[in-house]
Amino acid sequence: MEQPVLQAKSLYFSYDGKGNALDGVSLNIYAGERIAVLGPNGAGKSTFFLCLNGVLTPERGEILLDGEPVGKKTRKRLCERAGIVFQNADDQIIASTVAAEVSFGPMNLRLPKDEVVRRVDHALDYMDLQAFRERPPHELSGGEKKRVTIADILAMESEIILFDEPAASLDPAGEDRLEAVLARLSDEGRTLVISTHDMDFAFRWATRAVVFAGGRVIADGVPETVFRDTETLHRAHLKPPAMLGVFDLLRSRGLVRKSAACPRTLADLEAMLGVQTV
């Protein structure tokens, strides 16, 4: 049986010593997965990501990397392997220029100078940021700052990337650019875990959906199965993706076969109907 690349076992965490932000969360993450993490604000998603990345230490429970428990001596390795892109780019950016920002992580790894330069150039090319390399990050737009924070993680060459609400503050063009980057990262074999409130995006993008509520995982499975669970959606204050409603309407009117699988994208729907939508 395949071994998870990253595991959380019965994680508990509290910010005030009273209520639990995480209340016994367990989750296995496998190499190459595309996981959408959903749930209302305050459900524990961001806290969970910070524990997976090693920024926070759970009060109880453990994190395992390649089957080995993460402790003080191996926390650095966890931070290298699992990078996190924060929801608010300003919480992540610290340097005076874009190039200096992207070089910060590799330099902390004490890599040779030529390797740092190689990684920075690759990350800036990847995120189409070469023209901004000497610009102060605080002068950039929200979408440009988001690209810088993703370049930060690419320069670390992290195998697992945790995105906390990556589409927050992006305009439609920025969202399209983000999805193109996510597709490329997935094609390269990266493991991607994304916290999002966008059910339509989660449905068309993810191979797995995990739902949080009250600091616990209340659902974990194939997106269509999870999104058809009305009790889960009610508990997590979520609405089903629009594509499910469209598909169910078409099926109820006999326009698609009863045995047909629900399309996940507009292109899939076009192929199913044999027509081109506007």
C-alpha positions as CSV (number, residue, x, y, z in Angstrom):
1,M,0.0,0.0,0.0
2,E,1.3,3.5,-0.9
3,Q,2.7,5.4,2.0
4,P,1.5,9.0,2.6
5,V,4.1,11.6,2.0
6,L,2.6,13.7,4.8
7,Q,0.4,12.6,7.7
8,A,-1.4,14.4,10.5
9,K,-2.4,12.2,13.4
10,S,-4.9,13.4,16.0
11,L,-3.7,17.1,16.0
12,Y,-4.9,19.4,18.8
13,F,-4.1,23.1,18.9
14,S,-5.5,26.0,20.9
15,Y,-4.6,29.7,20.7
16,D,-6.1,30.7,24.1
17,G,-6.0,27.4,26.1
18,K,-9.8,27.2,26.0
19,G,-11.4,26.3,22.7
20,N,-9.6,24.0,20.2
21,A,-8.7,25.4,16.8
22,L,-7.8,21.8,15.9
23,D,-9.8,19.1,17.7
24,G,-8.2,15.8,16.9
25,V,-7.5,16.3,13.1
26,S,-6.1,13.3,11.2
27,L,-5.3,13.3,7.5
28,N,-3.1,11.4,5.1
29,I,-1.7,13.2,2.1
30,Y,-0.3,11.3,-0.9
31,A,2.2,12.4,-3.5
32,G,0.7,14.1,-6.5
33,E,-2.7,14.7,-5.0
34,R,-4.8,17.8,-5.6
35,I,-6.7,18.4,-2.4
36,A,-9.3,21.1,-1.8
37,V,-9.8,22.0,1.9
38,L,-13.2,23.6,2.5
39,G,-15.1,24.9,5.4
40,P,-16.3,28.2,7.1
41,N,-14.0,30.8,8.5
42,G,-12.7,29.6,11.9
43,A,-13.0,25.9,11.0
44,G,-9.3,25.3,11.6
45,K,-8.0,25.2,8.0
46,S,-5.3,27.8,8.3
47,T,-4.1,26.5,11.7
48,F,-3.9,23.0,10.1
49,F,-1.8,24.3,7.3
50,L,0.6,26.0,9.7
51,C,1.0,22.8,11.6
52,L,1.6,20.8,8.4
53,N,4.4,23.3,7.4
54,G,6.0,23.3,10.9
55,V,5.2,27.0,11.7
56,L,3.0,25.8,14.6
57,T,3.6,22.9,16.8
58,P,0.5,20.9,17.8
59,E,-0.2,20.6,21.5
60,R,-1.0,17.0,21.0
61,G,-0.7,14.6,18.1
62,E,2.1,14.3,15.5
63,I,3.1,15.1,12.0
64,L,4.8,12.4,10.0
65,L,6.9,13.0,6.8
66,D,7.5,9.9,4.7
67,G,6.3,7.8,7.7
68,E,8.8,9.4,10.1
69,P,7.6,11.6,13.0
70,V,8.7,15.2,12.8
71,G,10.6,16.5,15.8
72,K,12.8,19.4,16.6
73,K,15.7,18.0,14.6
74,T,13.6,17.3,11.5
75,R,11.4,20.4,11.5
76,K,13.7,22.1,9.1
77,R,13.3,19.3,6.6
78,L,9.5,19.6,6.9
79,C,9.7,23.3,6.2
80,E,11.8,22.6,3.1
81,R,9.5,19.8,1.8
82,A,6.2,21.5,2.5
83,G,5.9,25.1,1.6
84,I,3.0,27.4,2.4
85,V,1.6,30.4,0.5
86,F,-0.3,32.6,2.9
87,Q,-3.7,34.1,2.2
88,N,-2.4,37.6,2.8
89,A,0.8,38.2,0.7
90,D,1.9,41.0,3.0
91,D,2.2,38.5,5.9
92,Q,4.8,36.5,3.8
93,I,6.8,39.2,2.0
94,I,9.7,40.7,4.0
95,A,12.5,41.8,1.6
96,S,13.1,45.1,-0.1
97,T,13.1,43.8,-3.7
98,V,11.3,41.0,-5.5
99,A,14.6,39.2,-6.2
100,A,15.8,39.5,-2.6
101,E,12.4,38.2,-1.4
102,V,12.6,35.1,-3.6
103,S,16.2,34.5,-2.7
104,F,15.6,34.6,1.0
105,G,14.5,30.9,1.4
106,P,17.3,29.4,-0.7
107,M,19.9,31.6,1.1
108,N,18.7,30.3,4.5
109,L,19.3,26.8,3.2
110,R,23.0,27.9,2.9
111,L,23.1,26.9,-0.7
112,P,26.0,27.9,-3.0
113,K,25.5,31.3,-4.6
114,D,25.2,30.0,-8.1
115,E,22.5,27.6,-7.0
116,V,20.6,30.4,-5.3
117,V,20.8,32.5,-8.5
118,R,19.6,29.5,-10.5
119,R,16.6,28.9,-8.3
120,V,15.6,32.6,-8.2
121,D,15.8,33.0,-12.0
122,H,13.8,29.8,-12.4
123,A,11.1,31.0,-10.0
124,L,10.9,34.4,-11.5
125,D,10.6,33.0,-15.0
126,Y,8.0,30.5,-13.8
127,M,5.8,33.2,-12.4
128,D,6.6,35.8,-15.1
129,L,8.2,38.2,-12.7
130,Q,11.6,38.9,-14.3
131,A,10.5,42.4,-15.1
132,F,9.7,43.1,-11.5
133,R,12.9,41.6,-10.0
134,E,14.3,45.0,-8.7
135,R,10.9,46.4,-7.8
136,P,10.0,46.8,-4.1
137,P,7.2,44.3,-3.4
138,H,5.0,46.8,-1.6
139,E,4.6,48.7,-4.9
140,L,3.1,45.7,-6.6
141,S,-0.6,44.9,-7.0
142,G,-2.3,42.3,-4.9
143,G,-2.1,39.8,-7.8
144,E,1.6,40.5,-8.4
145,K,2.3,40.1,-4.7
146,K,0.6,36.7,-4.8
147,R,2.8,35.6,-7.7
148,V,5.9,36.7,-5.6
149,T,4.8,34.5,-2.7
150,I,4.3,31.5,-5.0
151,A,7.8,32.2,-6.4
152,D,9.1,32.2,-2.9
153,I,8.0,28.6,-2.5
154,L,9.1,27.5,-6.0
155,A,12.6,28.7,-5.2
156,M,12.6,26.4,-2.2
157,E,11.7,23.6,-4.6
158,S,9.1,22.3,-2.2
159,E,7.4,19.0,-3.2
160,I,4.3,19.8,-1.3
161,I,2.7,23.2,-1.5
162,L,-0.1,24.4,0.8
163,F,-2.1,27.3,-0.5
164,D,-4.3,29.2,2.0
165,E,-7.0,30.9,0.0
166,P,-4.7,31.7,-3.0
167,A,-7.5,33.4,-5.0
168,A,-8.3,36.0,-2.3
169,S,-8.0,39.5,-3.7
170,L,-7.4,38.3,-7.3
171,D,-9.4,39.6,-10.2
172,P,-10.7,37.1,-12.9
173,A,-7.5,37.4,-15.0
174,G,-5.5,36.7,-11.8
175,E,-7.6,33.7,-11.0
176,D,-7.1,32.3,-14.6
177,R,-3.3,32.8,-14.2
178,L,-3.4,31.1,-10.9
179,E,-5.2,28.0,-12.2
180,A,-2.7,27.8,-15.1
181,V,0.1,27.8,-12.6
182,L,-1.6,25.1,-10.5
183,A,-2.2,23.0,-13.5
184,R,1.5,23.2,-14.4
185,L,2.6,22.4,-10.9
186,S,0.3,19.4,-10.8
187,D,1.6,18.2,-14.2
188,E,5.1,18.3,-12.7
189,G,4.1,16.0,-9.9
190,R,3.8,18.4,-7.0
191,T,1.4,17.7,-4.2
192,L,-1.0,20.6,-3.9
193,V,-3.3,21.3,-0.9
194,I,-5.6,24.3,-1.3
195,S,-7.9,26.0,1.2
196,T,-10.7,27.7,-0.7
197,H,-14.3,28.9,-0.4
198,D,-14.9,28.5,-4.1
199,M,-16.9,25.3,-4.6
200,D,-16.9,25.6,-8.4
201,F,-13.1,25.8,-8.5
202,A,-12.8,22.9,-6.0
203,F,-15.1,20.7,-8.0
204,R,-13.3,21.2,-11.4
205,W,-9.8,21.2,-9.9
206,A,-9.5,18.8,-7.0
207,T,-9.1,15.0,-7.0
208,R,-10.1,15.0,-3.3
209,A,-12.2,17.2,-1.1
210,V,-11.7,17.6,2.7
211,V,-14.2,19.5,4.7
212,F,-13.5,21.1,8.1
213,A,-16.0,22.3,10.7
214,G,-15.3,23.2,14.3
215,G,-11.7,22.2,14.2
216,R,-12.5,18.7,12.9
217,V,-12.5,16.9,9.5
218,I,-16.2,16.1,8.8
219,A,-15.8,14.7,5.3
220,D,-13.0,13.4,3.1
221,G,-13.5,11.9,-0.3
222,V,-14.1,12.3,-4.1
223,P,-15.5,15.8,-4.7
224,E,-18.8,14.8,-6.2
225,T,-19.5,12.4,-3.4
226,V,-18.7,15.0,-0.7
227,F,-20.6,17.8,-2.5
228,R,-23.7,15.6,-2.7
229,D,-23.8,15.1,1.0
230,T,-26.3,17.7,2.1
231,E,-25.7,17.1,5.8
232,T,-22.0,17.8,5.4
233,L,-22.7,20.9,3.3
234,H,-25.2,22.2,5.9
235,R,-22.7,21.7,8.8
236,A,-19.9,23.5,7.0
237,H,-22.2,26.3,5.5
238,L,-21.3,25.3,2.0
239,K,-23.3,25.4,-1.2
240,P,-23.0,22.7,-3.9
241,P,-21.1,23.6,-7.1
242,A,-23.2,25.0,-9.9
243,M,-22.1,22.2,-12.3
244,L,-23.8,19.6,-10.1
245,G,-27.1,21.5,-10.3
246,V,-26.9,21.9,-14.1
247,F,-26.1,18.3,-14.6
248,D,-28.9,17.1,-12.4
249,L,-31.4,19.3,-14.3
250,L,-30.2,18.0,-17.6
251,R,-30.4,14.4,-16.4
252,S,-33.9,14.9,-15.0
253,R,-35.1,16.1,-18.4
254,G,-33.5,13.1,-20.2
255,L,-30.9,15.2,-21.9
256,V,-28.0,13.1,-20.6
257,R,-27.8,9.4,-19.8
258,K,-28.6,8.4,-16.3
259,S,-25.3,6.5,-16.1
260,A,-23.3,9.5,-17.2
261,A,-20.7,11.0,-14.9
262,C,-21.1,14.6,-13.9
263,P,-18.8,16.9,-16.0
264,R,-16.3,18.9,-14.0
265,T,-15.6,21.7,-16.4
266,L,-17.4,23.6,-19.1
267,A,-15.4,21.8,-21.8
268,D,-16.5,18.5,-20.3
269,L,-20.1,19.6,-20.5
270,E,-19.7,20.7,-24.1
271,A,-18.3,17.3,-25.0
272,M,-21.1,15.6,-23.2
273,L,-23.8,17.6,-25.0
274,G,-22.0,17.6,-28.3
275,V,-22.5,21.4,-28.6
276,Q,-20.4,24.5,-28.1
277,T,-21.5,26.7,-25.3
278,V,-21.0,30.5,-25.4
